[in-house]
Amino acid sequence: MPVRIEEFETGELPNGPSVPEQVLTYLYTNRDNAFTRSEIATGIDEDPNTAGTALSRLKQRNLVRHKGKYWAIAEDLDRVRDAYDLHAITERLDEEDEGINPDEWDAVAPDEPHPSERDG
């Protein structure tokens, strides 16, 4: 999710739910209806292109359905709940251990490739 450069420079970055989370919540809350991309964007107060990108990615994960210009939550609500729960758990664990620092990870990585990655 892009942020304005002023927010980036000052470090005042958004801390709310991501656009995909907002889309899923909106569609789940209104699961008896299907909406256009623009209606969803308006409903979550986001740019239609940003909402469209989120919808496409959610469709790839079978979390939303698409017919014509309309979008709806997936029929398999258990799948949606499981994906949302996994996301929430991952975020909580990242907050607890401050996530993976790539520089620290690289510093302790072995110089030799894993045996499964060697040719031969």
N, CA, C and O atoms as CSV, one atom per row, in Angstrom:
chain,resi,resn,atom,element,x,y,z
A,1,MET,N,N,0.850,-1.156,0.000
A,1,MET,CA,C,0.000,0.000,0.000
A,1,MET,C,C,0.901,1.225,0.000
A,1,MET,O,O,1.705,1.405,0.915
A,2,PRO,N,N,0.775,2.062,-1.010
A,2,PRO,CA,C,1.633,3.240,-1.054
A,2,PRO,C,C,1.264,4.242,0.037
A,2,PRO,O,O,0.122,4.306,0.493
A,3,VAL,N,N,2.258,5.013,0.434
A,3,VAL,CA,C,2.039,6.085,1.398
A,3,VAL,C,C,2.571,7.375,0.786
A,3,VAL,O,O,3.458,7.353,-0.068
A,4,ARG,N,N,2.024,8.483,1.229
A,4,ARG,CA,C,2.525,9.777,0.751
A,4,ARG,C,C,3.955,9.951,1.229
A,4,ARG,O,O,4.329,9.465,2.297
A,5,ILE,N,N,4.748,10.646,0.431
A,5,ILE,CA,C,6.160,10.837,0.746
A,5,ILE,C,C,6.328,11.570,2.070
A,5,ILE,O,O,7.301,11.332,2.786
A,6,GLU,N,N,5.393,12.460,2.408
A,6,GLU,CA,C,5.472,13.164,3.694
A,6,GLU,C,C,5.387,12.173,4.860
A,6,GLU,O,O,6.105,12.295,5.853
A,7,GLU,N,N,4.494,11.195,4.716
A,7,GLU,CA,C,4.365,10.171,5.758
A,7,GLU,C,C,5.645,9.329,5.840
A,7,GLU,O,O,6.113,8.984,6.925
A,8,PHE,N,N,6.188,9.016,4.679
A,8,PHE,CA,C,7.424,8.237,4.626
A,8,PHE,C,C,8.568,8.984,5.295
A,8,PHE,O,O,9.291,8.422,6.118
A,9,GLU,N,N,8.727,10.250,4.940
A,9,GLU,CA,C,9.837,11.053,5.459
A,9,GLU,C,C,9.748,11.276,6.963
A,9,GLU,O,O,10.767,11.255,7.653
A,10,THR,N,N,8.536,11.492,7.478
A,10,THR,CA,C,8.372,11.764,8.907
A,10,THR,C,C,8.289,10.499,9.742
A,10,THR,O,O,8.379,10.556,10.968
A,11,GLY,N,N,8.118,9.368,9.093
A,11,GLY,CA,C,7.988,8.109,9.827
A,11,GLY,C,C,6.595,7.875,10.374
A,11,GLY,O,O,6.365,6.908,11.100
A,12,GLU,N,N,5.655,8.759,10.028
A,12,GLU,CA,C,4.270,8.595,10.473
A,12,GLU,C,C,3.533,7.699,9.482
A,12,GLU,O,O,2.680,8.157,8.723
A,13,LEU,N,N,3.878,6.423,9.505
A,13,LEU,CA,C,3.325,5.475,8.553
A,13,LEU,C,C,2.006,4.904,9.064
A,13,LEU,O,O,1.808,4.773,10.272
A,14,PRO,N,N,1.105,4.563,8.141
A,14,PRO,CA,C,-0.184,4.010,8.551
A,14,PRO,C,C,0.006,2.706,9.324
A,14,PRO,O,O,0.925,1.931,9.059
A,15,ASN,N,N,-0.881,2.492,10.274
A,15,ASN,CA,C,-0.777,1.302,11.107
A,15,ASN,C,C,-2.087,0.521,11.108
A,15,ASN,O,O,-2.281,-0.359,11.946
A,16,GLY,N,N,-2.977,0.832,10.185
A,16,GLY,CA,C,-4.269,0.175,10.146
A,16,GLY,C,C,-4.236,-1.078,9.296
A,16,GLY,O,O,-3.178,-1.508,8.837
A,17,PRO,N,N,-5.408,-1.657,9.092
A,17,PRO,CA,C,-5.478,-2.872,8.263
A,17,PRO,C,C,-5.071,-2.589,6.822
A,17,PRO,O,O,-5.288,-1.493,6.306
A,18,SER,N,N,-4.486,-3.581,6.187
A,18,SER,CA,C,-4.078,-3.448,4.789
A,18,SER,C,C,-5.314,-3.383,3.897
A,18,SER,O,O,-6.423,-3.689,4.335
A,19,VAL,N,N,-5.118,-2.985,2.655
A,19,VAL,CA,C,-6.232,-2.907,1.709
A,19,VAL,C,C,-6.858,-4.292,1.505
A,19,VAL,O,O,-8.085,-4.394,1.523
A,20,PRO,N,N,-6.078,-5.364,1.312
A,20,PRO,CA,C,-6.724,-6.678,1.194
A,20,PRO,C,C,-7.559,-7.044,2.431
A,20,PRO,O,O,-8.637,-7.624,2.302
A,21,GLU,N,N,-7.061,-6.707,3.620
A,21,GLU,CA,C,-7.845,-6.962,4.828
A,21,GLU,C,C,-9.144,-6.163,4.806
A,21,GLU,O,O,-10.206,-6.682,5.148
A,22,GLN,N,N,-9.053,-4.908,4.403
A,22,GLN,CA,C,-10.252,-4.069,4.336
A,22,GLN,C,C,-11.248,-4.621,3.323
A,22,GLN,O,O,-12.453,-4.642,3.577
A,23,VAL,N,N,-10.740,-5.069,2.171
A,23,VAL,CA,C,-11.618,-5.626,1.135
A,23,VAL,C,C,-12.321,-6.869,1.660
A,23,VAL,O,O,-13.537,-6.998,1.525
A,24,LEU,N,N,-11.566,-7.781,2.256
A,24,LEU,CA,C,-12.182,-9.004,2.782
A,24,LEU,C,C,-13.212,-8.698,3.862
A,24,LEU,O,O,-14.290,-9.292,3.885
A,25,THR,N,N,-12.881,-7.782,4.745
A,25,THR,CA,C,-13.819,-7.417,5.804
A,25,THR,C,C,-15.089,-6.823,5.215
A,25,THR,O,O,-16.193,-7.160,5.642
A,26,TYR,N,N,-14.934,-5.941,4.238
A,26,TYR,CA,C,-16.089,-5.309,3.591
A,26,TYR,C,C,-16.959,-6.362,2.908
A,26,TYR,O,O,-18.176,-6.378,3.092
A,27,LEU,N,N,-16.338,-7.236,2.125
A,27,LEU,CA,C,-17.118,-8.249,1.408
A,27,LEU,C,C,-17.744,-9.263,2.363
A,27,LEU,O,O,-18.862,-9.725,2.135
A,28,TYR,N,N,-17.033,-9.604,3.420
A,28,TYR,CA,C,-17.597,-10.539,4.398
A,28,TYR,C,C,-18.792,-9.909,5.114
A,28,TYR,O,O,-19.827,-10.553,5.289
A,29,THR,N,N,-18.646,-8.662,5.523
A,29,THR,CA,C,-19.729,-7.956,6.211
A,29,THR,C,C,-20.958,-7.834,5.316
A,29,THR,O,O,-22.090,-7.846,5.800
A,30,ASN,N,N,-20.730,-7.719,4.016
A,30,ASN,CA,C,-21.813,-7.570,3.042
A,30,ASN,C,C,-21.926,-8.806,2.152
A,30,ASN,O,O,-22.155,-8.693,0.948
A,31,ARG,N,N,-21.766,-9.975,2.748
A,31,ARG,CA,C,-21.652,-11.210,1.972
A,31,ARG,C,C,-22.904,-11.611,1.198
A,31,ARG,O,O,-22.844,-12.539,0.391
A,32,ASP,N,N,-24.023,-10.950,1.416
A,32,ASP,CA,C,-25.239,-11.243,0.655
A,32,ASP,C,C,-25.317,-10.437,-0.644
A,32,ASP,O,O,-26.319,-10.497,-1.358
A,33,ASN,N,N,-24.255,-9.682,-0.945
A,33,ASN,CA,C,-24.227,-8.841,-2.144
A,33,ASN,C,C,-22.899,-8.991,-2.869
A,33,ASN,O,O,-21.905,-9.449,-2.307
A,34,ALA,N,N,-22.913,-8.589,-4.138
A,34,ALA,CA,C,-21.695,-8.475,-4.932
A,34,ALA,C,C,-21.557,-7.012,-5.333
A,34,ALA,O,O,-22.556,-6.310,-5.492
A,35,PHE,N,N,-20.313,-6.551,-5.497
A,35,PHE,CA,C,-20.048,-5.140,-5.726
A,35,PHE,C,C,-19.074,-4.956,-6.873
A,35,PHE,O,O,-18.293,-5.854,-7.187
A,36,THR,N,N,-19.121,-3.782,-7.501
A,36,THR,CA,C,-18.112,-3.422,-8.484
A,36,THR,C,C,-16.845,-3.000,-7.724
A,36,THR,O,O,-16.880,-2.725,-6.525
A,37,ARG,N,N,-15.759,-2.960,-8.442
A,37,ARG,CA,C,-14.495,-2.516,-7.852
A,37,ARG,C,C,-14.639,-1.111,-7.274
A,37,ARG,O,O,-14.145,-0.834,-6.181
A,38,SER,N,N,-15.309,-0.234,-8.000
A,38,SER,CA,C,-15.493,1.147,-7.531
A,38,SER,C,C,-16.334,1.205,-6.265
A,38,SER,O,O,-16.047,1.993,-5.365
A,39,GLU,N,N,-17.361,0.385,-6.190
A,39,GLU,CA,C,-18.201,0.369,-4.985
A,39,GLU,C,C,-17.412,-0.111,-3.775
A,39,GLU,O,O,-17.558,0.420,-2.674
A,40,ILE,N,N,-16.574,-1.121,-3.994
A,40,ILE,CA,C,-15.729,-1.619,-2.899
A,40,ILE,C,C,-14.745,-0.538,-2.474
A,40,ILE,O,O,-14.559,-0.293,-1.282
A,41,ALA,N,N,-14.116,0.107,-3.448
A,41,ALA,CA,C,-13.156,1.175,-3.144
A,41,ALA,C,C,-13.822,2.287,-2.340
A,41,ALA,O,O,-13.253,2.781,-1.367
A,42,THR,N,N,-15.008,2.672,-2.743
A,42,THR,CA,C,-15.741,3.702,-2.005
A,42,THR,C,C,-16.076,3.218,-0.601
A,42,THR,O,O,-15.969,3.975,0.364
A,43,GLY,N,N,-16.479,1.960,-0.487
A,43,GLY,CA,C,-16.857,1.389,0.807
A,43,GLY,C,C,-15.717,1.325,1.800
A,43,GLY,O,O,-15.936,1.391,3.010
A,44,ILE,N,N,-14.496,1.195,1.293
A,44,ILE,CA,C,-13.336,1.120,2.200
A,44,ILE,C,C,-12.496,2.392,2.142
A,44,ILE,O,O,-11.442,2.473,2.774
A,45,ASP,N,N,-12.955,3.370,1.394
A,45,ASP,CA,C,-12.286,4.663,1.266
A,45,ASP,C,C,-10.847,4.517,0.753
A,45,ASP,O,O,-9.900,5.031,1.349
A,46,GLU,N,N,-10.713,3.805,-0.364
A,46,GLU,CA,C,-9.416,3.607,-1.016
A,46,GLU,C,C,-9.546,3.911,-2.502
A,46,GLU,O,O,-10.655,4.000,-3.029
A,47,ASP,N,N,-8.426,4.069,-3.164
A,47,ASP,CA,C,-8.379,4.285,-4.601
A,47,ASP,C,C,-8.885,3.030,-5.320
A,47,ASP,O,O,-8.528,1.922,-4.921
A,48,PRO,N,N,-9.712,3.172,-6.373
A,48,PRO,CA,C,-10.212,2.001,-7.097
A,48,PRO,C,C,-9.111,1.104,-7.663
A,48,PRO,O,O,-9.264,-0.117,-7.679
A,49,ASN,N,N,-8.000,1.692,-8.131
A,49,ASN,CA,C,-6.910,0.868,-8.655
A,49,ASN,C,C,-6.255,0.046,-7.548
A,49,ASN,O,O,-5.884,-1.107,-7.765
A,50,THR,N,N,-6.115,0.631,-6.376
A,50,THR,CA,C,-5.551,-0.093,-5.234
A,50,THR,C,C,-6.477,-1.233,-4.834
A,50,THR,O,O,-6.029,-2.350,-4.576
A,51,ALA,N,N,-7.771,-0.941,-4.784
A,51,ALA,CA,C,-8.751,-1.990,-4.459
A,51,ALA,C,C,-8.729,-3.078,-5.526
A,51,ALA,O,O,-8.831,-4.264,-5.212
A,52,GLY,N,N,-8.596,-2.673,-6.794
A,52,GLY,CA,C,-8.561,-3.647,-7.888
A,52,GLY,C,C,-7.373,-4.587,-7.795
A,52,GLY,O,O,-7.502,-5.785,-8.046
A,53,THR,N,N,-6.224,-4.050,-7.436
A,53,THR,CA,C,-5.038,-4.886,-7.257
A,53,THR,C,C,-5.258,-5.887,-6.129
A,53,THR,O,O,-4.924,-7.065,-6.257
A,54,ALA,N,N,-5.822,-5.409,-5.025
A,54,ALA,CA,C,-6.104,-6.298,-3.894
A,54,ALA,C,C,-7.098,-7.381,-4.301
A,54,ALA,O,O,-6.921,-8.548,-3.951
A,55,LEU,N,N,-8.133,-7.005,-5.032
A,55,LEU,CA,C,-9.133,-7.981,-5.472
A,55,LEU,C,C,-8.509,-9.054,-6.358
A,55,LEU,O,O,-8.808,-10.238,-6.203
A,56,SER,N,N,-7.651,-8.650,-7.278
A,56,SER,CA,C,-6.996,-9.623,-8.164
A,56,SER,C,C,-6.150,-10.615,-7.365
A,56,SER,O,O,-6.172,-11.816,-7.634
A,57,ARG,N,N,-5.415,-10.112,-6.393
A,57,ARG,CA,C,-4.576,-10.994,-5.577
A,57,ARG,C,C,-5.422,-11.910,-4.697
A,57,ARG,O,O,-5.086,-13.078,-4.503
A,58,LEU,N,N,-6.507,-11.382,-4.173
A,58,LEU,CA,C,-7.403,-12.207,-3.355
A,58,LEU,C,C,-8.072,-13.284,-4.212
A,58,LEU,O,O,-8.301,-14.398,-3.742
A,59,LYS,N,N,-8.383,-12.955,-5.459
A,59,LYS,CA,C,-8.973,-13.947,-6.367
A,59,LYS,C,C,-7.987,-15.078,-6.645
A,59,LYS,O,O,-8.377,-16.245,-6.686
A,60,GLN,N,N,-6.711,-14.739,-6.837
A,60,GLN,CA,C,-5.689,-15.763,-7.062
A,60,GLN,C,C,-5.611,-16.742,-5.893
A,60,GLN,O,O,-5.238,-17.901,-6.073
A,61,ARG,N,N,-5.961,-16.278,-4.705
A,61,ARG,CA,C,-5.919,-17.109,-3.493
A,61,ARG,C,C,-7.280,-17.734,-3.185
A,61,ARG,O,O,-7.473,-18.332,-2.126
A,62,ASN,N,N,-8.219,-17.588,-4.121
A,62,ASN,CA,C,-9.572,-18.134,-3.969
A,62,ASN,C,C,-10.289,-17.612,-2.730
A,62,ASN,O,O,-11.016,-18.348,-2.063
A,63,LEU,N,N,-10.075,-16.328,-2.429
A,63,LEU,CA,C,-10.729,-15.718,-1.280
A,63,LEU,C,C,-11.888,-14.815,-1.696
A,63,LEU,O,O,-12.711,-14.435,-0.863
A,64,VAL,N,N,-11.954,-14.473,-2.982
A,64,VAL,CA,C,-13.075,-13.708,-3.532
A,64,VAL,C,C,-13.472,-14.329,-4.868
A,64,VAL,O,O,-12.706,-15.072,-5.480
A,65,ARG,N,N,-14.694,-14.003,-5.304
A,65,ARG,CA,C,-15.215,-14.455,-6.604
A,65,ARG,C,C,-15.409,-13.241,-7.503
A,65,ARG,O,O,-15.599,-12.122,-7.027
A,66,HIS,N,N,-15.358,-13.483,-8.812
A,66,HIS,CA,C,-15.485,-12.395,-9.784
A,66,HIS,C,C,-16.327,-12.868,-10.952
A,66,HIS,O,O,-16.051,-13.908,-11.551
A,67,LYS,N,N,-17.363,-12.094,-11.271
A,67,LYS,CA,C,-18.193,-12.358,-12.455
A,67,LYS,C,C,-18.489,-11.028,-13.108
A,67,LYS,O,O,-19.061,-10.134,-12.483
A,68,GLY,N,N,-18.099,-10.894,-14.373
A,68,GLY,CA,C,-18.315,-9.628,-15.063
A,68,GLY,C,C,-17.579,-8.522,-14.337
A,68,GLY,O,O,-16.365,-8.596,-14.147
A,69,LYS,N,N,-18.313,-7.493,-13.928
A,69,LYS,CA,C,-17.673,-6.402,-13.189
A,69,LYS,C,C,-17.930,-6.493,-11.689
A,69,LYS,O,O,-17.631,-5.555,-10.950
A,70,TYR,N,N,-18.478,-7.605,-11.239
A,70,TYR,CA,C,-18.847,-7.743,-9.821
A,70,TYR,C,C,-17.925,-8.690,-9.057
A,70,TYR,O,O,-17.391,-9.659,-9.597
A,71,TRP,N,N,-17.766,-8.364,-7.778
A,71,TRP,CA,C,-16.922,-9.126,-6.872
A,71,TRP,C,C,-17.717,-9.489,-5.626
A,71,TRP,O,O,-18.579,-8.730,-5.184
A,72,ALA,N,N,-17.418,-10.661,-5.062
A,72,ALA,CA,C,-18.070,-11.111,-3.829
A,72,ALA,C,C,-17.079,-11.966,-3.044
A,72,ALA,O,O,-16.080,-12.438,-3.586
A,73,ILE,N,N,-17.367,-12.153,-1.783
A,73,ILE,CA,C,-16.544,-13.016,-0.937
A,73,ILE,C,C,-16.636,-14.449,-1.470
A,73,ILE,O,O,-17.648,-14.814,-2.068
A,74,ALA,N,N,-15.617,-15.249,-1.266
A,74,ALA,CA,C,-15.623,-16.642,-1.705
A,74,ALA,C,C,-16.754,-17.409,-1.024
A,74,ALA,O,O,-17.175,-17.068,0.082
A,75,GLU,N,N,-17.234,-18.437,-1.695
A,75,GLU,CA,C,-18.289,-19.258,-1.096
A,75,GLU,C,C,-17.768,-20.040,0.103
A,75,GLU,O,O,-18.501,-20.276,1.063
A,76,ASP,N,N,-16.506,-20.439,0.046
A,76,ASP,CA,C,-15.902,-21.213,1.130
A,76,ASP,C,C,-15.435,-20.267,2.233
A,76,ASP,O,O,-14.272,-19.863,2.270
A,77,LEU,N,N,-16.347,-19.924,3.119
A,77,LEU,CA,C,-16.026,-18.969,4.188
A,77,LEU,C,C,-15.009,-19.528,5.171
A,77,LEU,O,O,-14.282,-18.761,5.802
A,78,ASP,N,N,-14.943,-20.850,5.314
A,78,ASP,CA,C,-13.914,-21.445,6.178
A,78,ASP,C,C,-12.521,-21.126,5.641
A,78,ASP,O,O,-11.607,-20.823,6.408
A,79,ARG,N,N,-12.365,-21.194,4.323
A,79,ARG,CA,C,-11.078,-20.854,3.699
A,79,ARG,C,C,-10.713,-19.395,3.983
A,79,ARG,O,O,-9.564,-19.086,4.299
A,80,VAL,N,N,-11.693,-18.508,3.869
A,80,VAL,CA,C,-11.458,-17.085,4.125
A,80,VAL,C,C,-11.057,-16.886,5.589
A,80,VAL,O,O,-10.100,-16.167,5.877
A,81,ARG,N,N,-11.777,-17.513,6.504
A,81,ARG,CA,C,-11.454,-17.371,7.930
A,81,ARG,C,C,-10.057,-17.922,8.232
A,81,ARG,O,O,-9.290,-17.309,8.974
A,82,ASP,N,N,-9.734,-19.081,7.654
A,82,ASP,CA,C,-8.414,-19.677,7.888
A,82,ASP,C,C,-7.298,-18.773,7.372
A,82,ASP,O,O,-6.280,-18.602,8.041
A,83,ALA,N,N,-7.482,-18.200,6.197
A,83,ALA,CA,C,-6.471,-17.301,5.633
A,83,ALA,C,C,-6.318,-16.059,6.503
A,83,ALA,O,O,-5.203,-15.597,6.744
A,84,TYR,N,N,-7.429,-15.526,6.966
A,84,TYR,CA,C,-7.389,-14.327,7.808
A,84,TYR,C,C,-6.708,-14.646,9.142
A,84,TYR,O,O,-5.902,-13.858,9.636
A,85,ASP,N,N,-7.037,-15.806,9.723
A,85,ASP,CA,C,-6.412,-16.216,10.986
A,85,ASP,C,C,-4.904,-16.392,10.823
A,85,ASP,O,O,-4.130,-15.945,11.669
A,86,LEU,N,N,-4.485,-17.045,9.734
A,86,LEU,CA,C,-3.059,-17.238,9.481
A,86,LEU,C,C,-2.355,-15.892,9.344
A,86,LEU,O,O,-1.263,-15.705,9.880
A,87,HIS,N,N,-2.966,-14.967,8.641
A,87,HIS,CA,C,-2.390,-13.631,8.480
A,87,HIS,C,C,-2.247,-12.941,9.837
A,87,HIS,O,O,-1.207,-12.352,10.132
A,88,ALA,N,N,-3.285,-13.017,10.654
A,88,ALA,CA,C,-3.261,-12.360,11.971
A,88,ALA,C,C,-2.186,-12.974,12.869
A,88,ALA,O,O,-1.484,-12.254,13.579
A,89,ILE,N,N,-2.056,-14.285,12.839
A,89,ILE,CA,C,-1.040,-14.965,13.652
A,89,ILE,C,C,0.359,-14.573,13.187
A,89,ILE,O,O,1.236,-14.303,14.008
A,90,THR,N,N,0.567,-14.543,11.880
A,90,THR,CA,C,1.871,-14.168,11.327
A,90,THR,C,C,2.244,-12.748,11.731
A,90,THR,O,O,3.383,-12.485,12.118
A,91,GLU,N,N,1.284,-11.836,11.639
A,91,GLU,CA,C,1.562,-10.455,12.045
A,91,GLU,C,C,1.913,-10.374,13.527
A,91,GLU,O,O,2.840,-9.661,13.911
A,92,ARG,N,N,1.172,-11.106,14.359
A,92,ARG,CA,C,1.433,-11.080,15.800
A,92,ARG,C,C,2.820,-11.623,16.105
A,92,ARG,O,O,3.544,-11.057,16.924
A,93,LEU,N,N,3.193,-12.718,15.453
A,93,LEU,CA,C,4.522,-13.289,15.676
A,93,LEU,C,C,5.612,-12.337,15.203
A,93,LEU,O,O,6.646,-12.211,15.859
A,94,ASP,N,N,5.398,-11.665,14.077
A,94,ASP,CA,C,6.370,-10.689,13.603
A,94,ASP,C,C,6.533,-9.551,14.600
A,94,ASP,O,O,7.647,-9.078,14.828
A,95,GLU,N,N,5.429,-9.109,15.196
A,95,GLU,CA,C,5.502,-8.038,16.188
A,95,GLU,C,C,6.257,-8.504,17.433
A,95,GLU,O,O,7.041,-7.749,18.008
A,96,GLU,N,N,6.017,-9.756,17.846
A,96,GLU,CA,C,6.639,-10.275,19.063
A,96,GLU,C,C,8.143,-10.450,18.905
A,96,GLU,O,O,8.906,-10.147,19.822
A,97,ASP,N,N,8.571,-10.941,17.738
A,97,ASP,CA,C,10.012,-11.169,17.558
A,97,ASP,C,C,10.644,-10.143,16.629
A,97,ASP,O,O,11.788,-10.300,16.204
A,98,GLU,N,N,9.896,-9.096,16.319
A,98,GLU,CA,C,10.344,-7.992,15.473
A,98,GLU,C,C,10.668,-8.432,14.048
A,98,GLU,O,O,11.409,-7.750,13.340
A,99,GLY,N,N,10.122,-9.560,13.629
A,99,GLY,CA,C,10.303,-10.020,12.262
A,99,GLY,C,C,11.715,-10.505,11.987
A,99,GLY,O,O,12.554,-10.565,12.886
A,100,ILE,N,N,11.957,-10.845,10.755
A,100,ILE,CA,C,13.271,-11.329,10.345
A,100,ILE,C,C,14.067,-10.159,9.796
A,100,ILE,O,O,13.617,-9.457,8.890
A,101,ASN,N,N,15.249,-9.955,10.350
A,101,ASN,CA,C,16.155,-8.931,9.847
A,101,ASN,C,C,17.027,-9.592,8.782
A,101,ASN,O,O,17.856,-10.440,9.113
A,102,PRO,N,N,16.858,-9.223,7.510
A,102,PRO,CA,C,17.607,-9.884,6.436
A,102,PRO,C,C,19.122,-9.814,6.609
A,102,PRO,O,O,19.827,-10.759,6.257
A,103,ASP,N,N,19.628,-8.707,7.147
A,103,ASP,CA,C,21.074,-8.577,7.337
A,103,ASP,C,C,21.577,-9.575,8.381
A,103,ASP,O,O,22.619,-10.203,8.194
A,104,GLU,N,N,20.839,-9.717,9.473
A,104,GLU,CA,C,21.222,-10.686,10.501
A,104,GLU,C,C,21.115,-12.114,9.961
A,104,GLU,O,O,21.958,-12.963,10.250
A,105,TRP,N,N,20.075,-12.362,9.182
A,105,TRP,CA,C,19.867,-13.684,8.586
A,105,TRP,C,C,21.045,-14.033,7.679
A,105,TRP,O,O,21.586,-15.136,7.760
A,106,ASP,N,N,21.445,-13.097,6.815
A,106,ASP,CA,C,22.569,-13.326,5.906
A,106,ASP,C,C,23.881,-13.501,6.659
A,106,ASP,O,O,24.741,-14.272,6.233
A,107,ALA,N,N,24.044,-12.795,7.772
A,107,ALA,CA,C,25.293,-12.861,8.533
A,107,ALA,C,C,25.543,-14.255,9.107
A,107,ALA,O,O,26.694,-14.661,9.265
A,108,VAL,N,N,24.488,-14.981,9.415
A,108,VAL,CA,C,24.670,-16.313,10.014
A,108,VAL,C,C,24.415,-17.444,9.018
A,108,VAL,O,O,24.519,-18.619,9.370
A,109,ALA,N,N,24.086,-17.096,7.798
A,109,ALA,CA,C,23.849,-18.121,6.781
A,109,ALA,C,C,25.166,-18.797,6.411
A,109,ALA,O,O,26.203,-18.137,6.346
A,110,PRO,N,N,25.133,-20.107,6.169
A,110,PRO,CA,C,26.370,-20.794,5.791
A,110,PRO,C,C,26.855,-20.338,4.414
A,110,PRO,O,O,26.064,-19.926,3.565
A,111,ASP,N,N,28.161,-20.421,4.216
A,111,ASP,CA,C,28.735,-20.034,2.930
A,111,ASP,C,C,28.456,-21.076,1.847
A,111,ASP,O,O,28.309,-20.741,0.672
A,112,GLU,N,N,28.384,-22.331,2.255
A,112,GLU,CA,C,28.145,-23.416,1.309
A,112,GLU,C,C,26.645,-23.604,1.097
A,112,GLU,O,O,25.870,-23.446,2.041
A,113,PRO,N,N,26.218,-23.941,-0.128
A,113,PRO,CA,C,24.787,-24.205,-0.356
A,113,PRO,C,C,24.347,-25.476,0.381
A,113,PRO,O,O,25.155,-26.360,0.664
A,114,HIS,N,N,23.095,-25.538,0.671
A,114,HIS,CA,C,22.510,-26.717,1.311
A,114,HIS,C,C,22.715,-27.915,0.381
A,114,HIS,O,O,22.699,-27.742,-0.837
A,115,PRO,N,N,22.907,-29.129,0.919
A,115,PRO,CA,C,23.120,-30.306,0.057
A,115,PRO,C,C,22.034,-30.483,-0.999
A,115,PRO,O,O,22.316,-30.976,-2.091
A,116,SER,N,N,20.809,-30.093,-0.699
A,116,SER,CA,C,19.738,-30.250,-1.673
A,116,SER,C,C,19.871,-29.274,-2.834
A,116,SER,O,O,19.220,-29.451,-3.864
A,117,GLU,N,N,20.699,-28.250,-2.687
A,117,GLU,CA,C,20.875,-27.255,-3.740
A,117,GLU,C,C,22.158,-27.464,-4.547
A,117,GLU,O,O,22.427,-26.718,-5.488
A,118,ARG,N,N,22.929,-28.450,-4.192
A,118,ARG,CA,C,24.175,-28.704,-4.919
A,118,ARG,C,C,23.918,-29.515,-6.170
A,118,ARG,O,O,23.047,-30.385,-6.191
A,119,ASP,N,N,24.675,-29.230,-7.207
A,119,ASP,CA,C,24.580,-30.011,-8.448
A,119,ASP,C,C,25.290,-31.350,-8.221
A,119,ASP,O,O,26.270,-31.444,-7.483
A,120,GLY,N,N,24.776,-32.341,-8.860
A,120,GLY,CA,C,25.534,-33.561,-8.823
A,120,GLY,C,C,24.876,-34.672,-8.241
A,120,GLY,O,O,25.449,-35.759,-8.166
